[in-house]
């Protein structure tokens, strides 16, 4: 029973970590600005494609993250520290309710000339950017048991299923929350992301020190 509870706890930790860094609620602002003349059906189609592509990108890095780290000769703890610093910087921007520069003005302007914006810039870098990729690699790398790895897969699936529903309902989300409500939620998520980032850095730094000092 304790094992089941620990796996559930890891799932909720993984889901919270991925959902907060993807932040589909804040993404609705960019989504609406990129689809001003789209019909409800078109927005539903774009939302599904964007969430699906973002899901497969996240899943790809979750599956191949260990190979990527070994190719570059680094460790999961080094990525924990570097990723934690990156996430903390993002958390500070969120706490200030300052839009994160996931998508530049030039990319948004370029997207205006595209017929299909679901892959770029929506799926990447808006939904699955460096922060999300780092997070899924770290979560998979630190999963100690197959059940925990399964929990990460389920967390990724749940995150992008929720992302699809939120983007598809972007008009309603915008009307209900308004810009102020979205920014308040962004600040709350920023606080939680900051805590996750500190945990990443602390655990990673301790493991690196313990390995160098020969502490078991």
C-alpha positions as CSV (number, residue, x, y, z in Angstrom):
1,X,0.0,0.0,0.0
2,X,2.9,2.3,0.9
3,X,4.4,1.6,-2.5
4,X,1.2,2.5,-4.3
5,X,1.0,5.8,-2.3
6,X,4.6,6.7,-3.2
7,X,4.0,6.0,-6.9
8,X,0.9,8.2,-6.8
9,X,2.9,10.9,-5.0
10,X,5.5,10.7,-7.7
11,X,2.8,11.0,-10.4
12,X,1.3,14.1,-8.8
13,X,4.8,15.6,-8.4
14,X,5.6,14.8,-12.0
15,X,2.3,16.2,-13.3
16,X,2.6,19.4,-11.3
17,X,6.1,19.9,-12.5
18,X,5.3,19.4,-16.2
19,X,2.0,21.2,-16.1
20,X,3.4,24.3,-14.4
21,X,6.3,24.6,-16.8
22,X,4.1,24.1,-19.9
23,X,1.5,26.5,-18.3
24,X,-1.3,26.1,-20.9
25,X,-3.4,28.8,-19.1
26,X,-0.8,31.5,-19.9
27,X,-0.4,29.9,-23.4
28,X,-4.0,30.8,-24.2
29,X,-2.9,34.5,-24.5
30,X,-0.6,33.7,-27.3
31,X,-3.0,31.2,-28.8
32,X,-5.8,33.7,-29.0
33,X,-3.5,36.3,-30.5
34,X,-2.4,33.9,-33.2
35,X,-5.9,32.8,-34.2
36,X,-8.0,36.0,-34.2
37,X,-10.1,35.0,-37.2
38,X,-10.2,31.2,-36.7
39,X,-13.6,29.5,-36.2
40,X,-14.3,27.3,-33.2
41,X,-13.7,24.2,-35.4
42,X,-10.4,25.6,-36.6
43,X,-9.2,26.4,-33.1
44,X,-10.2,22.9,-32.0
45,X,-8.2,21.4,-34.8
46,X,-5.2,23.6,-34.2
47,X,-5.4,22.9,-30.4
48,X,-5.4,19.1,-31.0
49,X,-2.5,19.2,-33.4
50,X,-0.4,21.5,-31.2
51,X,-1.0,19.4,-28.1
52,X,-0.4,16.2,-29.9
53,X,2.9,17.3,-31.4
54,X,4.0,18.8,-28.1
55,X,3.1,15.5,-26.4
56,X,5.2,13.5,-28.8
57,X,8.2,15.9,-28.5
58,X,8.1,15.6,-24.7
59,X,7.7,11.8,-24.9
60,X,10.6,11.6,-27.3
61,X,12.9,13.3,-24.9
62,X,11.6,11.4,-22.0
63,X,12.5,8.1,-23.8
64,X,15.8,9.3,-25.2
65,X,17.0,11.7,-22.5
66,X,19.4,9.2,-21.0
67,X,21.0,8.6,-24.4
68,X,21.4,12.3,-25.0
69,X,23.1,12.8,-21.6
70,X,25.5,9.9,-22.3
71,X,26.3,11.2,-25.7
72,X,27.3,14.6,-24.3
73,X,29.1,12.9,-21.4
74,X,27.1,14.5,-18.6
75,X,24.9,13.2,-15.8
76,X,21.3,13.5,-14.7
77,X,22.5,15.4,-11.6
78,X,24.4,18.0,-13.7
79,X,21.2,18.4,-15.7
80,X,19.2,18.7,-12.4
81,X,21.4,21.7,-11.4
82,X,21.4,23.4,-14.8
83,X,17.7,22.7,-15.3
84,X,16.9,23.9,-11.8
85,X,18.7,27.2,-12.5
86,X,16.8,27.6,-15.8
87,X,13.5,26.8,-14.1
88,X,14.2,29.3,-11.3
89,X,14.8,32.1,-13.8
90,X,11.5,31.2,-15.4
91,X,9.8,31.2,-12.0
92,X,11.1,34.7,-11.2
93,X,9.5,35.9,-14.5
94,X,6.3,34.2,-13.6
95,X,6.3,35.7,-10.1
96,X,6.6,39.1,-11.7
97,X,3.8,38.2,-14.1
98,X,6.2,39.0,-16.8
99,X,5.4,37.0,-20.0
100,X,8.2,34.4,-20.6
101,X,10.0,34.9,-23.8
102,X,9.2,31.4,-25.1
103,X,8.1,32.9,-28.4
104,X,9.8,36.1,-29.7
105,X,8.0,38.9,-31.5
106,X,9.8,37.8,-34.7
107,X,8.5,34.3,-34.3
108,X,4.9,35.5,-33.8
109,X,5.2,37.8,-36.8
110,X,6.5,34.8,-38.8
111,X,3.7,32.7,-37.6
112,X,1.2,35.2,-39.0
113,X,2.4,34.2,-42.5
114,X,2.0,30.5,-41.9
115,X,-1.1,28.5,-42.8
116,X,-0.5,26.1,-40.0
117,X,0.8,27.4,-36.7
118,X,0.1,24.3,-34.6
119,X,3.6,22.9,-34.9
120,X,5.5,26.2,-34.8
121,X,5.3,28.2,-32.7
122,X,2.5,26.5,-30.6
123,X,3.8,23.0,-30.1
124,X,7.4,24.2,-29.9
125,X,8.7,26.4,-28.4
126,X,5.5,27.6,-26.7
127,X,4.3,24.4,-25.1
128,X,7.4,22.2,-25.3
129,X,10.4,24.4,-24.8
130,X,13.8,24.0,-23.1
131,X,12.2,24.1,-19.6
132,X,9.7,21.3,-20.4
133,X,12.3,19.2,-22.2
134,X,14.7,19.5,-19.2
135,X,11.9,18.6,-16.8
136,X,10.8,15.4,-18.5
137,X,14.4,14.2,-18.8
138,X,15.2,14.9,-15.2
139,X,11.9,13.2,-14.0
140,X,12.6,10.1,-16.1
141,X,16.2,10.0,-15.1
142,X,15.3,10.1,-11.4
143,X,12.5,7.6,-11.6
144,X,13.8,4.7,-9.5
145,X,11.3,2.0,-10.5
146,X,9.4,1.1,-13.7
147,X,6.2,2.2,-11.9
148,X,7.7,5.6,-11.4
149,X,8.7,5.8,-15.1
150,X,5.1,4.8,-16.0
151,X,3.9,7.6,-13.6
152,X,6.0,10.1,-15.6
153,X,4.5,8.9,-18.9
154,X,1.0,9.3,-17.4
155,X,1.9,12.7,-16.1
156,X,3.0,13.8,-19.6
157,X,-0.2,12.4,-21.1
158,X,-2.4,14.1,-18.5
159,X,-0.6,17.4,-19.0
160,X,-1.1,17.6,-22.7
161,X,-4.6,16.2,-22.5
162,X,-5.4,19.1,-20.2
163,X,-3.5,21.5,-22.5
164,X,-5.7,20.5,-25.4
165,X,-8.8,21.1,-23.4
166,X,-7.6,24.5,-22.2
167,X,-6.5,25.7,-25.6
168,X,-9.7,24.5,-27.2
169,X,-11.6,26.5,-24.6
170,X,-9.2,29.4,-24.8
171,X,-12.0,31.9,-25.5
172,X,-13.9,30.8,-22.4
173,X,-10.8,30.7,-20.3
174,X,-10.0,34.3,-21.4
175,X,-13.5,35.5,-20.7
176,X,-13.7,33.8,-17.3
177,X,-10.3,34.6,-15.9
178,X,-9.4,37.7,-17.9
179,X,-5.8,38.9,-18.2
180,X,-5.7,39.7,-14.5
181,X,-6.9,36.2,-13.5
182,X,-4.4,34.6,-15.8
183,X,-1.5,36.6,-14.3
184,X,-2.6,35.8,-10.8
185,X,-2.5,32.0,-11.7
186,X,0.8,32.6,-13.3
187,X,2.3,34.1,-10.1
188,X,1.0,31.1,-8.1
189,X,2.5,28.7,-10.6
190,X,5.7,30.7,-10.5
191,X,6.0,30.2,-6.7
192,X,5.4,26.4,-7.1
193,X,7.9,26.3,-10.0
194,X,10.5,28.1,-7.9
195,X,10.1,25.4,-5.1
196,X,10.5,22.7,-7.7
197,X,13.6,24.4,-9.1
198,X,15.2,24.7,-5.7
199,X,14.6,21.0,-5.1
200,X,16.2,20.1,-8.5
201,X,19.4,22.2,-7.6
202,X,19.6,21.0,-4.0
203,X,19.3,17.3,-4.8
204,X,21.5,17.5,-7.9
205,X,24.3,19.5,-6.1
206,X,24.2,17.1,-3.1
207,X,24.4,14.0,-5.3
208,X,27.4,15.5,-7.2
209,X,29.1,16.4,-3.9
210,X,28.4,12.9,-2.5
211,X,29.8,11.3,-5.6
212,X,33.0,13.3,-5.5
213,X,33.4,12.8,-1.7
214,X,32.6,9.1,-1.9
215,X,29.6,9.4,0.4
216,X,27.1,6.6,-0.1
